[in-house]
Amino acid sequence: MMVRLALVLGAMTLYAEPLVTGFERFHASTPTAEGGRLLYNELGCVNCHGGETGLPALRGPALATVTQRVRSEWLRKFIANPASVHPGTVMPQVLAKADDKTLVAIEHYLASLKPKTAAKGPAKILHVNGARGGELFNTLGCVACHAPGKDFVPPEGLPKSSEFTHRSVGFGDLKAKYSLESLGTFILDPLKVRTDGRMPKTVMDRQDAIDIAGYLLEFQGSDGRLDNPIDGVVADKALAIAGRKAVISARCAACHDLPKDAAAAPVALKKTEGGCLDADHAKGPRYALSEAQCAALKLFLAKKDETASPKLAADLTLQALNCVACHERDGQGGPDTARKPYFQGDHNLGDTGRYPPPLTGVGGKLRPEWLSKVLLGENRVRPYLKTKMPQYGAATAELGKLLGVADARVALKFEGGDDTAGRKLMGTQGGAGCITCHRWGDRPSLGIQGPDLSNIAARLQEGWLREYLINPAAYRAGTLMPSFWPAGKSFNPAILGGDTDKQIASIFKFVESANGEPEGFPQNRNGEFEIIPKDRPVVQRAFTDGVGVRAILVGFPTGVHLAYDGDKGGPGLAWKGRFFDAYLTWYSRFPTFEKPIGTQVVAWPKPVGHFLGYRLDAKGNPTFLNEQRGVKVEETYEGIEHGLRRTVTWVPTPDFAPTITHPAGMAVDMKESSAQGRRVFTYLWK
């Protein structure tokens, strides 16, 4: 029973037709040629019949490793009738008449294929935390496309079924398809399997992917060995030869990358009736198309030789990749009412602190070089958003150029700027006070932590910046950003004579010059609030980068320090040298995530327990109390010369041993205790 993903939504309805999310959301109610263009690309029609859609290619997944990725029985059922095991799939039924013998032969042919690069053996799975995986799945952005699970309740409560206004991308029976290791590997980097795929890569570590896989496969425990692994198929030569003939006959190479001897020649499209548009046709692929899909395809085919404009190609590409599941563009798209509670971030920033930014005019907003890196998942300027910008790989290769042409604006080059005036304008000493709400490089703002302003010259086009500063609400309704040049009139006539254009040009020039920082940052960064452990350990709570909002910092006089995760229960970071500057933690209304001020920082893998508190001994050394799989575990830390000593104790039971991990970059010396349920580790820098 897939209770966990038995959705909060009313999308339990099973649909026969293939799901192309962009078509379903924006074109299904009134079929158009534009919607037909999207379908012609996303259903793979263009792969078989040729033509130019203006959209990124959608090839099928790599088949050379498929028999190691998915279970044998599932694979044969999928080949025979894809929609029967994965409702909504865009893979048509091409082997409707294949018998069991043919399906086995095809499986052996696929097993005989050699991948371009040898796959590395999977690392051993030490544990899986399905509960943690559920939190990641429901907050990283997965639910923008997929249905949220009903066992995760967002802070605003579960949405109503009626609030889901568009279909979710389904999974089918994941247990029948994947093992824990194979699903985790796919989640970690889908682009290795589907290079043109519409499932993007979300940057995460391997444990994150394994935990999400554990959640989707309903793992209750924390032992990866409970899973039934995929053994793969050893290809039989005679069967593989027979399978190859079936694959060639079915023209699988039209959509999948296969050896040249299995190539499929293009098939000329001579009519717009019958064929694949007819669910009962005898030859070729069978799609269970809806009436709206058939109507849209016919409208497109009637004028398929027309070239898509850059604006249309850009908009349809955003729909094909489902970027509009998270982003609005020209008043369309963005998360529906039901999904909005799952988008989390900094509520102090209002909606801008939770939802990804609009894409309206984005090609005229961002500089081309910056936009290209954004599309690669780089240049993240909103770290307060839990939803991560994913990577789409080859599918976005031309998107930046398309958006640049589609959203082109009249070029503006600032003139008459004065970087000294710009510095004052951005500061709090008679300026607009930008640093009250915005970061500046590694300097946190004085209040809420808005996007970093130190990179706007590299990030934003001048014309867009001018329009935005004069009227921010025109770009994003409900923004907390006020206008200091309402109706184009300056808030401060004393600077540059109140000339709006010169003031905005000066801000840009100051940022571009990288000449210092805006006026008004506290000048007390000289160690006045640095905590220095002298006679005994010092314990300090702080928001810590890489550990979280419940980090417990322990500074030892011996010079090696610890950050402990006071949420999951487990060590997070160790570093040597200076301990911690507490100024922002003690005095900022909105403390930011701090970093150790020492050197040689090393990190532990993410912990898997549940934190229960801590106590200090007579010398000030902390003992942290945790729980793993219902068993209480204690960890005591002491400072030693050039390192730390860690003592882990628990009540011994026959079927329990705690999960104990160690940081990369430190030498670990373990001493077995004569008593059961006790381990002592010494950590020293290598």
URCORQUI-V216747 format. One record per run of one state. SS is the DSSP state (a for helix, b for strand, c for the rest). FROM is the first residue (numbers start at 0). LEN is the number of residues. If there is no record, write none. Layout:
ss | from | len
SS | FROM | LEN
SS | FROM | LEN
//
This chain:
ss | from | len
c | 0 | 20
a | 20 | 6
c | 26 | 6
a | 32 | 10
c | 42 | 2
a | 44 | 5
c | 49 | 16
a | 65 | 4
c | 69 | 2
a | 71 | 9
c | 80 | 1
a | 81 | 4
c | 85 | 7
b | 92 | 1
c | 93 | 6
a | 99 | 13
c | 112 | 17
a | 129 | 10
c | 139 | 2
a | 141 | 3
c | 144 | 16
a | 160 | 3
c | 163 | 10
a | 173 | 4
c | 177 | 2
a | 179 | 9
c | 188 | 1
a | 189 | 3
c | 192 | 8
b | 200 | 1
c | 201 | 4
a | 205 | 11
c | 216 | 7
a | 223 | 3
c | 226 | 10
a | 236 | 13
c | 249 | 2
a | 251 | 3
c | 254 | 5
a | 259 | 3
c | 262 | 12
a | 274 | 3
c | 277 | 8
b | 285 | 1
c | 286 | 4
a | 290 | 11
c | 301 | 8
a | 309 | 11
c | 320 | 2
a | 322 | 3
c | 325 | 2
b | 327 | 2
c | 329 | 2
b | 331 | 2
c | 333 | 3
a | 336 | 4
c | 340 | 6
a | 346 | 7
c | 353 | 8
a | 361 | 4
b | 365 | 1
c | 366 | 1
a | 367 | 8
c | 375 | 15
b | 390 | 1
c | 391 | 1
a | 392 | 4
c | 396 | 2
a | 398 | 8
c | 406 | 12
a | 418 | 8
c | 426 | 7
a | 433 | 3
c | 436 | 1
b | 437 | 1
c | 438 | 1
b | 439 | 1
c | 440 | 2
b | 442 | 1
c | 443 | 6
b | 449 | 1
c | 450 | 5
a | 455 | 4
b | 459 | 1
c | 460 | 1
a | 461 | 9
c | 470 | 1
a | 471 | 3
c | 474 | 11
a | 485 | 3
c | 488 | 7
a | 495 | 3
c | 498 | 1
a | 499 | 14
c | 513 | 16
b | 529 | 2
c | 531 | 6
b | 537 | 7
c | 544 | 3
b | 547 | 8
c | 555 | 4
b | 559 | 6
c | 565 | 4
b | 569 | 7
c | 576 | 3
b | 579 | 2
c | 581 | 1
a | 582 | 5
c | 587 | 6
b | 593 | 1
c | 594 | 4
b | 598 | 5
c | 603 | 6
b | 609 | 7
c | 616 | 5
b | 621 | 7
c | 628 | 2
b | 630 | 10
c | 640 | 2
b | 642 | 8
c | 650 | 2
b | 652 | 1
c | 653 | 2
b | 655 | 1
c | 656 | 9
b | 665 | 7
c | 672 | 5
b | 677 | 8
c | 685 | 1
//
